[in-house]
Amino acid sequence: MSKINYKFYRLGDLFEVKSPSVSSKIDLEEIGCGKYPFVTGQATNNGVEGFYDYFTEEKNVITVDRITYSFIGYQESNFSCNDNVKILKPKFILNKFIALYLCTILKNEKYRYNYGRITSNHRLAETKLKLPATFNGEPNWKYINDYIESVYKNIHEKLSCNSVIEKNLMLKTESWKSFNLIDLFKITGSKTTPLLELEEYGNGKYPFVTTQATTNGVAGFYDYFTEKGNVLVIDSAVIGYCAYQLLDFSASDHVEKLIPKFEMDEYIGLFLTVILNKEQYRYNYGRKASQSRLKQRNIKLPTTSGGKPDWDFMKNYIKSLSYSVNI
């Protein structure tokens, strides 16, 4: 495979940065529910707070939370929004796959903004994005599209597998036994690696794991790692999201590691990830999934006749599911 060249592009050269026509939720409720999203600066549900029979903005744009830069999303439908949102209208042919790539790149710029330095049209326009480039220096949209399309397909198949697991795990758990996490894992933190440092190393094959609860917690791939793979990671900043990391990786702050004291592979790791994520209701912004809380936590697992975790059952169960070949 030929090496991909990268180049920095000014955001304002790729997008028109717009302030929206502001809508009031009270006014929208008077209009009534419908099919058009009402987009805000919230960091969940693609920024959508409801659906109404009214829109002010055209679809196929990227929206950015202007207050803390905590949310960046792609809007496939026409929508309305409040004044916490900035709109990036493309000057090129944008589709879902290219938008997903750009949203991930834009999220890496979050460290530049906070309550004391909010996102303005000028600051957004001057933001520089490092993108794959063609030989003539233009953004390589085809490469970006093809890459994300393949990743999207793979993730969709894994999520379909995950949904089947969750559905089936709800059925036959009465005979499962409770185990303390600290008896199964060494629970420890990970080294915090600043994004600026990773960018100096350049893009590579090692995931950068963050506290985000999407794409397995991965916010990019770089030519550097600090942590060994084949472990579970848990977000200790927000909702206690758990993911299995097969590869060696680097991490942002608030990423805790569960290093197995048993022989774990990707099948067992996925099984345990689903079990742990069903416990997310225990955690929130005010009650983090800290190391001390994780060390006190129990999970229920299938057991052997001798009362030990039945690792073979977990492995074979995952292998028996549809899409397991994609794991």
N, C-alpha and C positions, 0 to 999 in steps of 0.2 A: 504493500500500500504506500502510495506517495505521501510524503510529509505535508501536513497542512500548515500553511503560513497564517500568522495572526497579525492583526493591525488594530490600532486604536482609532475609534470613530467618535466624533462629537455627537451626542444624542440629538442636539438641535438640527444636525444635518440629516438625521434619519427620520425624525418626527417633528410635527408641529406640536408644541407644548401649549395646551389650552386650559383655561379655567372654565368650569362648566356653567350651564344655566342651572341655577340652584333650585331644587325642589324641596318643599316642606313635607315631612311625613304626615302631618295633620291634614294638609291639603290632599295628599295622595289617598288617605283613608276616606276622605269625602268622595273622591272620584270612584273608589272601589277597587277590589282585588282584580287582578288580571294576569297577563302573561309577561309583562315587562319588569325586569329586575329594578329594584331601588338600591343603588350602590352607595356604600358609605366607606369610612376608613377602618371599619372593623377587620380584624385579622383572621376571620374564619368565613367559610361559605362563599369564597371568592368575593368577599366584601359585600355580599347581598344581604339586605335586612328584610326584604319582603318583595312581593310581586303585585303590581298594580296595573290598571287599565290606562296607562299614560306613559309617554317617554319624551325626553328632550334631546337625547344624544344618539348619534348613529353608532351602529355596531362595528365590530372588527377594529377595536382600539384596545390599548392597555391603560388601566387606571392605577393611580398611585395615591396612597394615603399621604396628604401633604403635611400632616402634623408631626408624626414620628417616623414616617416611611416604613411602618410596620407591615403594610400590606401592599402587594403589587399583583394585579390580576388581569387576565385577558377576558374581555367582554365580547362574547359571540353574538349576543342579541342587542337590539336597541334597548336603551335603558334611561332611567333618570338617576340623579344623584344629589347628595347634599354638598355643602361647601368644604368638606374635608377631603375632597377628591381633586386630583389633577388628571388631565386626560392627555394621552400620547397618541396623536393621530398620525399614522404612517405615511411617509412620502414614497413608499415602495409597496409592492404587492405582499401583504401580510396574510398569513393563514395561521391556523391553530398551532401547528408544530413549531413554526418559526417564533410565534408569540410565546410559547412555553419556554423555549430556549432563552429568549430575551428577558423574560420575567425572572428566570433564575440568575442571569447575569446581573440584572438590575438589583436583585435582592442582595447581592454581594456588596452593594454600595451603601447598605443600611447604616454602617458605622459612621457615615458622614453627617447623619441627621439625628436630631433629638428635639425635645420641647423648646430648647433654647436656640435651636438652629433649624427652623422648619423648612420644608421643601418649597421653594419659589419657582416660578416659571424660568427665571434666569439661571438659577442653580441647576435645575434639571437640564436645561438646554446645554450647559457647559460640561455636564457629566461626560466622561470618556468611557467608552465600552471597548473591551478587547474582544474582537470577533474574528472568526476564520475569514480569510481574504482570498480572492481570486488572483491570478497572476497580474491582472491589470489594476489591482488595488481596490476593487469594489468588494463589499461584503459578499461572502460566498453563501448566498441564501439557499442554493440547492444542497450544499453539504449540510447546512444546519437543518433543513427540512428532512433530508433522508436520515440523518443521525437521530433526531428526536422521534421521527415516525417509527424507527426500529425499537427505540427505548420504550416508547409509549405502548407499542404492541406487546412487548415483553412484560411490562409492568401490569398491563391490563389482564394478561393471562395469569400472572401471579396473584393479582387481587381476586380474580375469579376463583382461583384455587383457595385463597384465604377465606372467601365467603363460604365456600363449601365446608371448609374446616370448622368455621364458627358454627354453622348450622348443625353439623354432626356432633360437635363437642357438647352441645346443649342436651343431647339425648341420653347418654349412658354414663353419667358421672357419679351415680349413687355409691358405687363401690370404691371410688378413688380415695386415696389416702392423702393427708395433709403433710407437707414437707416444708421445713424452714429454709428460706433461700440461702442463708449463710452456711447451711450444711451441704448445699449443692454447688455454691459458687464462692469464690473469693470476690468480695465486693470492694471496689476501689474507684478512685477518680481517674481521669485521663489528663494528659498534659494539654494545656490550652495553647493553641497555635494561632497567632493573629493572621487574618486573611492577607494582609499586606506582605507578610513573610512568605506565605504560600505563593503569592503572585510573583515574587522574586524567583522562586524555584521554577515556576512555569507550569503549564498544564502537563498532566501525566496520567498514570493509571490508578493512583491511590485516592480513595474517596476522602472528602472533607466532611466529617459528620458533625451536624449541628443539632440544635434542639427542635428543629422544625418537624412536624408530625406528618410529613409527606415525603415521597421518593426515598423511603428507607432512612430518612434523616440526612440524606446526602445533598450538599449544596454545591458540589463541584468536584473535579478530579485534578490532582496536582502531582508533581514529581517529587513527593516528599511524604514520609509517614513517621509517626512517633509511637503508634500502638500496634500490637500484633492482632491479627485477625482471628476468626473463629471464636468470637465472643458475642455476648448480648450487650447492647448499650441502652441506657435509659436516660431520658431527658429529666433533669432535676430542677428545671426552671419553670415549666408550665404545667403539663398534664400527665407527666410520667410515661410518655410514649416510649415503647420498647421496639428495638429493631435488631435483627441478626446481622452482624458484619462478618462476612466471609473473608474479605481481603484485609491486609494491613491498611491502616488509615491514620489520618490526623483528625483533631477534634477542636471544636470551639469550647468555650467555657460551659459548665453545667452539663457535661456529658459523663455519666457514670458508667463503669464497666462491670459486667458480671462474667468473671473468668471461670469456666467450668472446672470442677474437681473430678469430673467424669469424662469419658470419651464422647465429645459432641461432634456432630456433623451438621450439614445444612438442613437435613430433614428434621432432626431433633431440635435444632435451633429454631426452625419455623414453627414447629409444634409449640415450643415453650413461648415464643413470641406472642402467639395468639392467646395463650393462657394468661400471660402477664398483661396484655393490652385489654383484656376483659376486666381488669382491676383498675382501670384509669379513673373510675368514678371516685376513688379514694383521694385523688390529688387535684389541686388547683393552684392559683397564684398565691394563695395564703397558706397552703399546706403542700410543700414541695415533696417530691420523691427523693428525699435526701438519703445519703448512705446509711445514716442511723435508722431511718424508717425502713429502708430496704432490708436491713439486717434483722429487723423484727417481723418481717413479712413472711407469711406462709402461702403456699399454693397447693392446690389439689392436683394429683397426677395419677394415672393408671399405675397399678403395682403388680409385681410378680407374686407368686404364692408365698415367697419369703418376706413380703412386705417392703421390698425395695422398688424404686422407680423402674417401670418396665420400659427401658430405653428401646428395646427391639420392637415392642408394640408401636411406640411413637414413630419410629423410623419407618416401619412397614406400613403404618396407617397413612402417613403422608405420601409414601411412594404409590399407594393404591389409588390416590385421588386423580381426577382429571387434571390435566395441565402439569402434573408433577414432573414430567419430562423436561419442563422449562425451568425447573428450580436449579 
